[in-house]
Amino acid sequence: MGLINREQIAGMNIHYLFYSLEYFLDAQVKAGIKTIEFWPGTPHFFLTNREYSDCRRVRKLLDERELTLKIITPENCTYQYQFAAQEKEQFEKSREYFKNALDAGEEMGAEIMAINSGWGYWNEEREEAWKRSREMLSCLAEYAATKKIRLAMESLRPQESNLATTLADVKRMLTEVDHPNLKAMIDLTAMGVAGETIDQWFAELGEDIIHMHFIDGNPYGHLVWGDGTHSLKECLEALKRHGYKGYLGQEITEFDYFEDPAEADRRNMEAYEPFISE
């Protein structure tokens, strides 16, 4: 039952935190993954507002394994950098950090950079934080255009942000920024927590949806398919109905998978195999 192409499934390295970059890439090959969504975080890659690691090394490792990096996803939840940074110094350093991520993404061949709205202080007016996020994303969209990279903005869970946590919020931000290099992405976890559906997102945003974090959940959690309550078949059928040809990032972040991430990826791909059109 061909519902997706293998190249659409983008393996991610965030749950390989305790393993080398080479180990992660070898595990992707073994699992049957062709495309990479790269998390440029330590120890695999060093990215700050002032510098970043040698992209030529990463490209060499990818080329040796016939893997292709299509998405870059700079860390923005655990680290100090975020899209609606509150203080002036934090805002400026965050902007330079994300611009560096776009520079690195260009060097490594990325087409998309995954982003979100960031968050404001819980004790400030939400609209003040919204303005900062809009300013940041407007600036980054303009810079991304010079790199031939599109920004893909996801919603977050209410526990992570007081800004874009719903489809309506994402649509509002895209409308206000109004830049061709700022598009939308679906995160199935945030979507599920909000009580939304894939069909609703496509009804509102259609072709503006260019990427997904496509993982199982209950609805919380970023889980391997089969470990949550979503139906992989029904989700893939929804994508087929809407003609979605973009990437499906495997953002597997639960700590239970960190001890043996290669096994998690193996099980995950095993769930996908019946639906892949070679």
Disulfide bonds with the S-S distance in Angstrom:
none
